[in-house]
Amino acid sequence: MVGFAQHPRNPGARGLRTRWSVQPRACWPALLTVCLLLRTCDLKTAFKPNILLIMADDLGIGDLGCYGNHTLRTPNIDRLAEEGVRLTQHLAAAPLCTPSRAAFLTGRHSFRSGMDASDGYRALQWNGGSGGLPQNETTFARILQQEGYATGLIGKWHQGVNCAARGDHCHHPLNHGFDYFYGMPFTLVNDCQPGRPPEVDAALRAKLWRYTQWAAWGVLTAAAARACGLISVPWRAVLAAASLLLLFFVSWFSSFGFVRRWNCILMRNHDVTEQPMVLERTTSVLLKEAVSYIESNKHRPFLLFVSLLHSHIPLVTTNEFLGRSQHGLYGDNVEEMDWLVGKILSALEENGLKNRTFTYFTSDHGGHLEARDEALGQLGGWDGIYRGGKGMGGWEGGIRVPGIFRWPGVLPAGRVVSEPTSLMDVFPTVVQLGGGEVPQDRVIDGRSLLALLRGAAEHSAHEFLFHYCGQYLHAARWHEKERGRLWKVHYLTPQFHPEGAGACYGRGVCPCSGAGVTQHSPPLLFDLSSDPAEARPLSPASEPRFHEVIATVGQAVRRHRVTLSPVPPQFSLSHILWKPWLQPCCGTFPFCSCSQDGDHRDT
């Protein structure tokens, strides 16, 4: 794509060709800036930028140099911030992977699509489950695909695969607007790395082991009772019933030994290409795919979503980066992630696309504070001054994430924006850039960021933002723009274990409800304008407007709740459970196995 002349959708393209085709590429961002500022044209007929979205996994906002870290080296992401706009109050809509990404893709709170939990499971657990992003949800990829964009996803999906049969791929990226997919349909978990402690359904595994032991004792007890004549049931019936019970629990327990094979796989489009995946080479393969996608689509507008596996446990890091950081394995992994981002950005420059690409970097939520290992130490991220982390829907550390946007010549370099924004805002922003229309038949919670990023708007479009943990409203924020105050009201907060630790060690992540949560009446109130660390709760004695603020936010919550409507839950037990007939498989089930080149193998 060289200029207006190559866009058949632009009715003036032919006439503009002789005038502008000889101008250097650097002119096009300037022309578009004039177009936007003077409102002499709209994005549907103007130059369409490439769109590169990069999302890290479990990265803490305090892990990057441009957000205040002085001990981890992230020069490539820092340079991205220097050349673009950095948001300091960018917020995830959910504090866990699956719901946060569902909200990001659709511009809607995840519970509006059933992609969040009321109790129990809070993220998808298996590739072979039937839950996932519903087909009636519209992603930004689907809209841009309709506008003529090439749309690719490289990396993590974690939004489900199948509904009713293996291969129906109803939740697959290719059924949600992406025309190319290479990566993990699931997510990294400890089970993907042999020798690491189990992660998927670890509590259920422990219960099944106990039940298996009880069943074994039951078999022995029944046999002893029959031998001693204490029961008169025929031997055959006793042994058959006891053996079936034992077999049931043994089979369920042993099935968890296949987590790596079932969940840790790579796919290219609809085909499984590696099962189980070889973690040590995944980084290089994903980088190669991302660079190849850029090179293959450089002559047409493209949307590329690079969904990184860094920095989710088990923190698979290549030998070149092991031991390089000051923060153990986690730090090594973050520095490798920055190198990976740098290589992707270099691919844009080498293909002459830097000035024609709207680039965005973020994380899906805050750092995983509870990720610790006796031998390896802290395996989760650092959330800077902010309280809490992954799994906590109210505290800032669980939802405040990096937000960096670059578009040379269009977005001002070095601009810092402290207004409240959301990951959900990326949906309408990208749709607007691509010349599409935001759906009018559903609630869209995101708001376009373009005016704010360019400096044409002083304030964010959000007056209130609502922070959920699962389907429970934990907190709400009020941006009182005319007074410059930023209020945060907490209705529910997790109980940290041990008390005062700031995390829920021993529990994986903090719960959203139940005995592990405190309900506040009256609610906790903080002024984030002066206390972003949420260290000093206000009271009627310390804040004269305490009751006024609580009442104003309460009214906003009530108005917000009017927009809610019931939808089929995607995290119900029936959707979450592994189903063999839905399991993606390379080869003949259950002997699923293949290497990167597609050859079947025995492992």
Secondary structure as a PSIPRED ss2 file (coil, helix, strand):
# PSIPRED VFORMAT (PSIPRED V4.0)

   1 M C   1.000  0.000  0.000
   2 V C   1.000  0.000  0.000
   3 G C   1.000  0.000  0.000
   4 F H   0.000  1.000  0.000
   5 A H   0.000  1.000  0.000
   6 Q H   0.000  1.000  0.000
   7 H C   1.000  0.000  0.000
   8 P C   1.000  0.000  0.000
   9 R C   1.000  0.000  0.000
  10 N C   1.000  0.000  0.000
  11 P C   1.000  0.000  0.000
  12 G C   1.000  0.000  0.000
  13 A H   0.000  1.000  0.000
  14 R H   0.000  1.000  0.000
  15 G H   0.000  1.000  0.000
  16 L H   0.000  1.000  0.000
  17 R H   0.000  1.000  0.000
  18 T H   0.000  1.000  0.000
  19 R H   0.000  1.000  0.000
  20 W H   0.000  1.000  0.000
  21 S C   1.000  0.000  0.000
  22 V C   1.000  0.000  0.000
  23 Q C   1.000  0.000  0.000
  24 P C   1.000  0.000  0.000
  25 R C   1.000  0.000  0.000
  26 A C   1.000  0.000  0.000
  27 C H   0.000  1.000  0.000
  28 W H   0.000  1.000  0.000
  29 P H   0.000  1.000  0.000
  30 A H   0.000  1.000  0.000
  31 L H   0.000  1.000  0.000
  32 L H   0.000  1.000  0.000
  33 T H   0.000  1.000  0.000
  34 V H   0.000  1.000  0.000
  35 C H   0.000  1.000  0.000
  36 L H   0.000  1.000  0.000
  37 L H   0.000  1.000  0.000
  38 L H   0.000  1.000  0.000
  39 R C   1.000  0.000  0.000
  40 T C   1.000  0.000  0.000
  41 C C   1.000  0.000  0.000
  42 D C   1.000  0.000  0.000
  43 L C   1.000  0.000  0.000
  44 K C   1.000  0.000  0.000
  45 T C   1.000  0.000  0.000
  46 A C   1.000  0.000  0.000
  47 F C   1.000  0.000  0.000
  48 K C   1.000  0.000  0.000
  49 P C   1.000  0.000  0.000
  50 N E   0.000  0.000  1.000
  51 I E   0.000  0.000  1.000
  52 L E   0.000  0.000  1.000
  53 L E   0.000  0.000  1.000
  54 I E   0.000  0.000  1.000
  55 M E   0.000  0.000  1.000
  56 A E   0.000  0.000  1.000
  57 D C   1.000  0.000  0.000
  58 D C   1.000  0.000  0.000
  59 L C   1.000  0.000  0.000
  60 G C   1.000  0.000  0.000
  61 I H   0.000  1.000  0.000
  62 G H   0.000  1.000  0.000
  63 D H   0.000  1.000  0.000
  64 L C   1.000  0.000  0.000
  65 G H   0.000  1.000  0.000
  66 C H   0.000  1.000  0.000
  67 Y H   0.000  1.000  0.000
  68 G C   1.000  0.000  0.000
  69 N C   1.000  0.000  0.000
  70 H C   1.000  0.000  0.000
  71 T C   1.000  0.000  0.000
  72 L C   1.000  0.000  0.000
  73 R C   1.000  0.000  0.000
  74 T C   1.000  0.000  0.000
  75 P H   0.000  1.000  0.000
  76 N H   0.000  1.000  0.000
  77 I H   0.000  1.000  0.000
  78 D H   0.000  1.000  0.000
  79 R H   0.000  1.000  0.000
  80 L H   0.000  1.000  0.000
  81 A H   0.000  1.000  0.000
  82 E H   0.000  1.000  0.000
  83 E C   1.000  0.000  0.000
  84 G C   1.000  0.000  0.000
  85 V E   0.000  0.000  1.000
  86 R E   0.000  0.000  1.000
  87 L E   0.000  0.000  1.000
  88 T E   0.000  0.000  1.000
  89 Q E   0.000  0.000  1.000
  90 H E   0.000  0.000  1.000
  91 L E   0.000  0.000  1.000
  92 A C   1.000  0.000  0.000
  93 A C   1.000  0.000  0.000
  94 A C   1.000  0.000  0.000
  95 P C   1.000  0.000  0.000
  96 L C   1.000  0.000  0.000
  97 C H   0.000  1.000  0.000
  98 T H   0.000  1.000  0.000
  99 P H   0.000  1.000  0.000
 100 S H   0.000  1.000  0.000
 101 R H   0.000  1.000  0.000
 102 A H   0.000  1.000  0.000
 103 A H   0.000  1.000  0.000
 104 F H   0.000  1.000  0.000
 105 L H   0.000  1.000  0.000
 106 T H   0.000  1.000  0.000
 107 G C   1.000  0.000  0.000
 108 R C   1.000  0.000  0.000
 109 H C   1.000  0.000  0.000
 110 S H   0.000  1.000  0.000
 111 F H   0.000  1.000  0.000
 112 R H   0.000  1.000  0.000
 113 S H   0.000  1.000  0.000
 114 G C   1.000  0.000  0.000
 115 M C   1.000  0.000  0.000
 116 D C   1.000  0.000  0.000
 117 A C   1.000  0.000  0.000
 118 S C   1.000  0.000  0.000
 119 D C   1.000  0.000  0.000
 120 G C   1.000  0.000  0.000
 121 Y C   1.000  0.000  0.000
 122 R C   1.000  0.000  0.000
 123 A C   1.000  0.000  0.000
 124 L C   1.000  0.000  0.000
 125 Q C   1.000  0.000  0.000
 126 W C   1.000  0.000  0.000
 127 N C   1.000  0.000  0.000
 128 G C   1.000  0.000  0.000
 129 G C   1.000  0.000  0.000
 130 S C   1.000  0.000  0.000
 131 G C   1.000  0.000  0.000
 132 G C   1.000  0.000  0.000
 133 L C   1.000  0.000  0.000
 134 P C   1.000  0.000  0.000
 135 Q C   1.000  0.000  0.000
 136 N C   1.000  0.000  0.000
 137 E C   1.000  0.000  0.000
 138 T C   1.000  0.000  0.000
 139 T C   1.000  0.000  0.000
 140 F H   0.000  1.000  0.000
 141 A H   0.000  1.000  0.000
 142 R H   0.000  1.000  0.000
 143 I H   0.000  1.000  0.000
 144 L H   0.000  1.000  0.000
 145 Q H   0.000  1.000  0.000
 146 Q H   0.000  1.000  0.000
 147 E C   1.000  0.000  0.000
 148 G C   1.000  0.000  0.000
 149 Y C   1.000  0.000  0.000
 150 A E   0.000  0.000  1.000
 151 T E   0.000  0.000  1.000
 152 G E   0.000  0.000  1.000
 153 L E   0.000  0.000  1.000
 154 I E   0.000  0.000  1.000
 155 G E   0.000  0.000  1.000
 156 K E   0.000  0.000  1.000
 157 W C   1.000  0.000  0.000
 158 H C   1.000  0.000  0.000
 159 Q C   1.000  0.000  0.000
 160 G C   1.000  0.000  0.000
 161 V C   1.000  0.000  0.000
 162 N C   1.000  0.000  0.000
 163 C C   1.000  0.000  0.000
 164 A C   1.000  0.000  0.000
 165 A C   1.000  0.000  0.000
 166 R C   1.000  0.000  0.000
 167 G C   1.000  0.000  0.000
 168 D C   1.000  0.000  0.000
 169 H C   1.000  0.000  0.000
 170 C C   1.000  0.000  0.000
 171 H C   1.000  0.000  0.000
 172 H C   1.000  0.000  0.000
 173 P H   0.000  1.000  0.000
 174 L H   0.000  1.000  0.000
 175 N H   0.000  1.000  0.000
 176 H C   1.000  0.000  0.000
 177 G C   1.000  0.000  0.000
 178 F C   1.000  0.000  0.000
 179 D C   1.000  0.000  0.000
 180 Y E   0.000  0.000  1.000
 181 F E   0.000  0.000  1.000
 182 Y E   0.000  0.000  1.000
 183 G E   0.000  0.000  1.000
 184 M E   0.000  0.000  1.000
 185 P C   1.000  0.000  0.000
 186 F C   1.000  0.000  0.000
 187 T C   1.000  0.000  0.000
 188 L C   1.000  0.000  0.000
 189 V C   1.000  0.000  0.000
 190 N H   0.000  1.000  0.000
 191 D H   0.000  1.000  0.000
 192 C H   0.000  1.000  0.000
 193 Q C   1.000  0.000  0.000
 194 P C   1.000  0.000  0.000
 195 G C   1.000  0.000  0.000
 196 R C   1.000  0.000  0.000
 197 P C   1.000  0.000  0.000
 198 P C   1.000  0.000  0.000
 199 E C   1.000  0.000  0.000
 200 V C   1.000  0.000  0.000
 201 D C   1.000  0.000  0.000
 202 A H   0.000  1.000  0.000
 203 A H   0.000  1.000  0.000
 204 L H   0.000  1.000  0.000
 205 R H   0.000  1.000  0.000
 206 A H   0.000  1.000  0.000
 207 K H   0.000  1.000  0.000
 208 L H   0.000  1.000  0.000
 209 W H   0.000  1.000  0.000
 210 R H   0.000  1.000  0.000
 211 Y H   0.000  1.000  0.000
 212 T H   0.000  1.000  0.000
 213 Q H   0.000  1.000  0.000
 214 W H   0.000  1.000  0.000
 215 A H   0.000  1.000  0.000
 216 A H   0.000  1.000  0.000
 217 W H   0.000  1.000  0.000
 218 G H   0.000  1.000  0.000
 219 V H   0.000  1.000  0.000
 220 L H   0.000  1.000  0.000
 221 T H   0.000  1.000  0.000
 222 A H   0.000  1.000  0.000
 223 A H   0.000  1.000  0.000
 224 A H   0.000  1.000  0.000
 225 A H   0.000  1.000  0.000
 226 R H   0.000  1.000  0.000
 227 A H   0.000  1.000  0.000
 228 C C   1.000  0.000  0.000
 229 G C   1.000  0.000  0.000
 230 L C   1.000  0.000  0.000
 231 I C   1.000  0.000  0.000
 232 S C   1.000  0.000  0.000
 233 V C   1.000  0.000  0.000
 234 P C   1.000  0.000  0.000
 235 W H   0.000  1.000  0.000
 236 R H   0.000  1.000  0.000
 237 A H   0.000  1.000  0.000
 238 V H   0.000  1.000  0.000
 239 L H   0.000  1.000  0.000
 240 A H   0.000  1.000  0.000
 241 A H   0.000  1.000  0.000
 242 A H   0.000  1.000  0.000
 243 S H   0.000  1.000  0.000
 244 L H   0.000  1.000  0.000
 245 L H   0.000  1.000  0.000
 246 L H   0.000  1.000  0.000
 247 L H   0.000  1.000  0.000
 248 F H   0.000  1.000  0.000
 249 F H   0.000  1.000  0.000
 250 V H   0.000  1.000  0.000
 251 S H   0.000  1.000  0.000
 252 W H   0.000  1.000  0.000
 253 F H   0.000  1.000  0.000
 254 S H   0.000  1.000  0.000
 255 S H   0.000  1.000  0.000
 256 F H   0.000  1.000  0.000
 257 G H   0.000  1.000  0.000
 258 F H   0.000  1.000  0.000
 259 V H   0.000  1.000  0.000
 260 R H   0.000  1.000  0.000
 261 R H   0.000  1.000  0.000
 262 W H   0.000  1.000  0.000
 263 N H   0.000  1.000  0.000
 264 C C   1.000  0.000  0.000
 265 I C   1.000  0.000  0.000
 266 L E   0.000  0.000  1.000
 267 M E   0.000  0.000  1.000
 268 R E   0.000  0.000  1.000
 269 N C   1.000  0.000  0.000
 270 H C   1.000  0.000  0.000
 271 D E   0.000  0.000  1.000
 272 V E   0.000  0.000  1.000
 273 T E   0.000  0.000  1.000
 274 E E   0.000  0.000  1.000
 275 Q E   0.000  0.000  1.000
 276 P C   1.000  0.000  0.000
 277 M C   1.000  0.000  0.000
 278 V C   1.000  0.000  0.000
 279 L H   0.000  1.000  0.000
 280 E H   0.000  1.000  0.000
 281 R H   0.000  1.000  0.000
 282 T H   0.000  1.000  0.000
 283 T H   0.000  1.000  0.000
 284 S H   0.000  1.000  0.000
 285 V H   0.000  1.000  0.000
 286 L H   0.000  1.000  0.000
 287 L H   0.000  1.000  0.000
 288 K H   0.000  1.000  0.000
 289 E H   0.000  1.000  0.000
 290 A H   0.000  1.000  0.000
 291 V H   0.000  1.000  0.000
 292 S H   0.000  1.000  0.000
 293 Y H   0.000  1.000  0.000
 294 I H   0.000  1.000  0.000
 295 E H   0.000  1.000  0.000
 296 S H   0.000  1.000  0.000
 297 N C   1.000  0.000  0.000
 298 K C   1.000  0.000  0.000
 299 H C   1.000  0.000  0.000
 300 R C   1.000  0.000  0.000
 301 P C   1.000  0.000  0.000
 302 F E   0.000  0.000  1.000
 303 L E   0.000  0.000  1.000
 304 L E   0.000  0.000  1.000
 305 F E   0.000  0.000  1.000
 306 V E   0.000  0.000  1.000
 307 S E   0.000  0.000  1.000
 308 L C   1.000  0.000  0.000
 309 L C   1.000  0.000  0.000
 310 H C   1.000  0.000  0.000
 311 S C   1.000  0.000  0.000
 312 H C   1.000  0.000  0.000
 313 I C   1.000  0.000  0.000
 314 P C   1.000  0.000  0.000
 315 L C   1.000  0.000  0.000
 316 V C   1.000  0.000  0.000
 317 T C   1.000  0.000  0.000
 318 T C   1.000  0.000  0.000
 319 N C   1.000  0.000  0.000
 320 E C   1.000  0.000  0.000
 321 F C   1.000  0.000  0.000
 322 L C   1.000  0.000  0.000
 323 G C   1.000  0.000  0.000
 324 R C   1.000  0.000  0.000
 325 S C   1.000  0.000  0.000
 326 Q C   1.000  0.000  0.000
 327 H C   1.000  0.000  0.000
 328 G H   0.000  1.000  0.000
 329 L H   0.000  1.000  0.000
 330 Y H   0.000  1.000  0.000
 331 G H   0.000  1.000  0.000
 332 D H   0.000  1.000  0.000
 333 N H   0.000  1.000  0.000
 334 V H   0.000  1.000  0.000
 335 E H   0.000  1.000  0.000
 336 E H   0.000  1.000  0.000
 337 M H   0.000  1.000  0.000
 338 D H   0.000  1.000  0.000
 339 W H   0.000  1.000  0.000
 340 L H   0.000  1.000  0.000
 341 V H   0.000  1.000  0.000
 342 G H   0.000  1.000  0.000
 343 K H   0.000  1.000  0.000
 344 I H   0.000  1.000  0.000
 345 L H   0.000  1.000  0.000
 346 S H   0.000  1.000  0.000
 347 A H   0.000  1.000  0.000
 348 L H   0.000  1.000  0.000
 349 E H   0.000  1.000  0.000
 350 E H   0.000  1.000  0.000
 351 N C   1.000  0.000  0.000
 352 G C   1.000  0.000  0.000
 353 L C   1.000  0.000  0.000
 354 K H   0.000  1.000  0.000
 355 N H   0.000  1.000  0.000
 356 R H   0.000  1.000  0.000
 357 T E   0.000  0.000  1.000
 358 F E   0.000  0.000  1.000
 359 T E   0.000  0.000  1.000
 360 Y E   0.000  0.000  1.000
 361 F E   0.000  0.000  1.000
 362 T E   0.000  0.000  1.000
 363 S E   0.000  0.000  1.000
 364 D C   1.000  0.000  0.000
 365 H C   1.000  0.000  0.000
 366 G C   1.000  0.000  0.000
 367 G C   1.000  0.000  0.000
 368 H C   1.000  0.000  0.000
 369 L C   1.000  0.000  0.000
 370 E C   1.000  0.000  0.000
 371 A C   1.000  0.000  0.000
 372 R E   0.000  0.000  1.000
 373 D E   0.000  0.000  1.000
 374 E C   1.000  0.000  0.000
 375 A C   1.000  0.000  0.000
 376 L C   1.000  0.000  0.000
 377 G E   0.000  0.000  1.000
 378 Q E   0.000  0.000  1.000
 379 L C   1.000  0.000  0.000
 380 G C   1.000  0.000  0.000
 381 G C   1.000  0.000  0.000
 382 W C   1.000  0.000  0.000
 383 D C   1.000  0.000  0.000
 384 G C   1.000  0.000  0.000
 385 I C   1.000  0.000  0.000
 386 Y C   1.000  0.000  0.000
 387 R C   1.000  0.000  0.000
 388 G C   1.000  0.000  0.000
 389 G C   1.000  0.000  0.000
 390 K C   1.000  0.000  0.000
 391 G C   1.000  0.000  0.000
 392 M C   1.000  0.000  0.000
 393 G C   1.000  0.000  0.000
 394 G C   1.000  0.000  0.000
 395 W C   1.000  0.000  0.000
 396 E H   0.000  1.000  0.000
 397 G H   0.000  1.000  0.000
 398 G H   0.000  1.000  0.000
 399 I H   0.000  1.000  0.000
 400 R E   0.000  0.000  1.000
 401 V E   0.000  0.000  1.000
 402 P E   0.000  0.000  1.000
 403 G E   0.000  0.000  1.000
 404 I E   0.000  0.000  1.000
 405 F E   0.000  0.000  1.000
 406 R E   0.000  0.000  1.000
 407 W C   1.000  0.000  0.000
 408 P C   1.000  0.000  0.000
 409 G C   1.000  0.000  0.000
 410 V C   1.000  0.000  0.000
 411 L C   1.000  0.000  0.000
 412 P C   1.000  0.000  0.000
 413 A C   1.000  0.000  0.000
 414 G C   1.000  0.000  0.000
 415 R E   0.000  0.000  1.000
 416 V E   0.000  0.000  1.000
 417 V E   0.000  0.000  1.000
 418 S C   1.000  0.000  0.000
 419 E C   1.000  0.000  0.000
 420 P C   1.000  0.000  0.000
 421 T E   0.000  0.000  1.000
 422 S E   0.000  0.000  1.000
 423 L H   0.000  1.000  0.000
 424 M H   0.000  1.000  0.000
 425 D H   0.000  1.000  0.000
 426 V H   0.000  1.000  0.000
 427 F H   0.000  1.000  0.000
 428 P H   0.000  1.000  0.000
 429 T H   0.000  1.000  0.000
 430 V H   0.000  1.000  0.000
 431 V H   0.000  1.000  0.000
 432 Q H   0.000  1.000  0.000
 433 L H   0.000  1.000  0.000
 434 G C   1.000  0.000  0.000
 435 G C   1.000  0.000  0.000
 436 G C   1.000  0.000  0.000
 437 E C   1.000  0.000  0.000
 438 V C   1.000  0.000  0.000
 439 P C   1.000  0.000  0.000
 440 Q C   1.000  0.000  0.000
 441 D C   1.000  0.000  0.000
 442 R C   1.000  0.000  0.000
 443 V C   1.000  0.000  0.000
 444 I C   1.000  0.000  0.000
 445 D C   1.000  0.000  0.000
 446 G C   1.000  0.000  0.000
 447 R C   1.000  0.000  0.000
 448 S C   1.000  0.000  0.000
 449 L C   1.000  0.000  0.000
 450 L H   0.000  1.000  0.000
 451 A H   0.000  1.000  0.000
 452 L H   0.000  1.000  0.000
 453 L H   0.000  1.000  0.000
 454 R H   0.000  1.000  0.000
 455 G C   1.000  0.000  0.000
 456 A C   1.000  0.000  0.000
 457 A C   1.000  0.000  0.000
 458 E C   1.000  0.000  0.000
 459 H C   1.000  0.000  0.000
 460 S C   1.000  0.000  0.000
 461 A C   1.000  0.000  0.000
 462 H C   1.000  0.000  0.000
 463 E C   1.000  0.000  0.000
 464 F E   0.000  0.000  1.000
 465 L E   0.000  0.000  1.000
 466 F E   0.000  0.000  1.000
 467 H E   0.000  0.000  1.000
 468 Y E   0.000  0.000  1.000
 469 C E   0.000  0.000  1.000
 470 G C   1.000  0.000  0.000
 471 Q C   1.000  0.000  0.000
 472 Y E   0.000  0.000  1.000
 473 L E   0.000  0.000  1.000
 474 H E   0.000  0.000  1.000
 475 A E   0.000  0.000  1.000
 476 A E   0.000  0.000  1.000
 477 R E   0.000  0.000  1.000
 478 W E   0.000  0.000  1.000
 479 H E   0.000  0.000  1.000
 480 E E   0.000  0.000  1.000
 481 K C   1.000  0.000  0.000
 482 E C   1.000  0.000  0.000
 483 R C   1.000  0.000  0.000
 484 G C   1.000  0.000  0.000
 485 R E   0.000  0.000  1.000
 486 L E   0.000  0.000  1.000
 487 W E   0.000  0.000  1.000
 488 K E   0.000  0.000  1.000
 489 V E   0.000  0.000  1.000
 490 H E   0.000  0.000  1.000
 491 Y E   0.000  0.000  1.000
 492 L E   0.000  0.000  1.000
 493 T E   0.000  0.000  1.000
 494 P E   0.000  0.000  1.000
 495 Q C   1.000  0.000  0.000
 496 F C   1.000  0.000  0.000
 497 H E   0.000  0.000  1.000
 498 P C   1.000  0.000  0.000
 499 E C   1.000  0.000  0.000
 500 G C   1.000  0.000  0.000
 501 A C   1.000  0.000  0.000
 502 G C   1.000  0.000  0.000
 503 A C   1.000  0.000  0.000
 504 C E   0.000  0.000  1.000
 505 Y C   1.000  0.000  0.000
 506 G C   1.000  0.000  0.000
 507 R C   1.000  0.000  0.000
 508 G C   1.000  0.000  0.000
 509 V C   1.000  0.000  0.000
 510 C C   1.000  0.000  0.000
 511 P C   1.000  0.000  0.000
 512 C C   1.000  0.000  0.000
 513 S C   1.000  0.000  0.000
 514 G H   0.000  1.000  0.000
 515 A H   0.000  1.000  0.000
 516 G H   0.000  1.000  0.000
 517 V E   0.000  0.000  1.000
 518 T E   0.000  0.000  1.000
 519 Q E   0.000  0.000  1.000
 520 H E   0.000  0.000  1.000
 521 S E   0.000  0.000  1.000
 522 P E   0.000  0.000  1.000
 523 P E   0.000  0.000  1.000
 524 L E   0.000  0.000  1.000
 525 L E   0.000  0.000  1.000
 526 F E   0.000  0.000  1.000
 527 D E   0.000  0.000  1.000
 528 L C   1.000  0.000  0.000
 529 S C   1.000  0.000  0.000
 530 S C   1.000  0.000  0.000
 531 D C   1.000  0.000  0.000
 532 P C   1.000  0.000  0.000
 533 A C   1.000  0.000  0.000
 534 E C   1.000  0.000  0.000
 535 A C   1.000  0.000  0.000
 536 R C   1.000  0.000  0.000
 537 P C   1.000  0.000  0.000
 538 L C   1.000  0.000  0.000
 539 S C   1.000  0.000  0.000
 540 P C   1.000  0.000  0.000
 541 A C   1.000  0.000  0.000
 542 S C   1.000  0.000  0.000
 543 E C   1.000  0.000  0.000
 544 P C   1.000  0.000  0.000
 545 R C   1.000  0.000  0.000
 546 F H   0.000  1.000  0.000
 547 H H   0.000  1.000  0.000
 548 E H   0.000  1.000  0.000
 549 V H   0.000  1.000  0.000
 550 I H   0.000  1.000  0.000
 551 A H   0.000  1.000  0.000
 552 T H   0.000  1.000  0.000
 553 V H   0.000  1.000  0.000
 554 G H   0.000  1.000  0.000
 555 Q H   0.000  1.000  0.000
 556 A H   0.000  1.000  0.000
 557 V H   0.000  1.000  0.000
 558 R H   0.000  1.000  0.000
 559 R H   0.000  1.000  0.000
 560 H H   0.000  1.000  0.000
 561 R H   0.000  1.000  0.000
 562 V H   0.000  1.000  0.000
 563 T C   1.000  0.000  0.000
 564 L C   1.000  0.000  0.000
 565 S C   1.000  0.000  0.000
 566 P C   1.000  0.000  0.000
 567 V C   1.000  0.000  0.000
 568 P C   1.000  0.000  0.000
 569 P C   1.000  0.000  0.000
 570 Q C   1.000  0.000  0.000
 571 F C   1.000  0.000  0.000
 572 S C   1.000  0.000  0.000
 573 L H   0.000  1.000  0.000
 574 S H   0.000  1.000  0.000
 575 H H   0.000  1.000  0.000
 576 I H   0.000  1.000  0.000
 577 L C   1.000  0.000  0.000
 578 W C   1.000  0.000  0.000
 579 K C   1.000  0.000  0.000
 580 P H   0.000  1.000  0.000
 581 W H   0.000  1.000  0.000
 582 L H   0.000  1.000  0.000
 583 Q C   1.000  0.000  0.000
 584 P C   1.000  0.000  0.000
 585 C C   1.000  0.000  0.000
 586 C C   1.000  0.000  0.000
 587 G C   1.000  0.000  0.000
 588 T C   1.000  0.000  0.000
 589 F C   1.000  0.000  0.000
 590 P C   1.000  0.000  0.000
 591 F C   1.000  0.000  0.000
 592 C C   1.000  0.000  0.000
 593 S C   1.000  0.000  0.000
 594 C E   0.000  0.000  1.000
 595 S C   1.000  0.000  0.000
 596 Q C   1.000  0.000  0.000
 597 D C   1.000  0.000  0.000
 598 G C   1.000  0.000  0.000
 599 D C   1.000  0.000  0.000
 600 H C   1.000  0.000  0.000
 601 R C   1.000  0.000  0.000
 602 D C   1.000  0.000  0.000
 603 T C   1.000  0.000  0.000
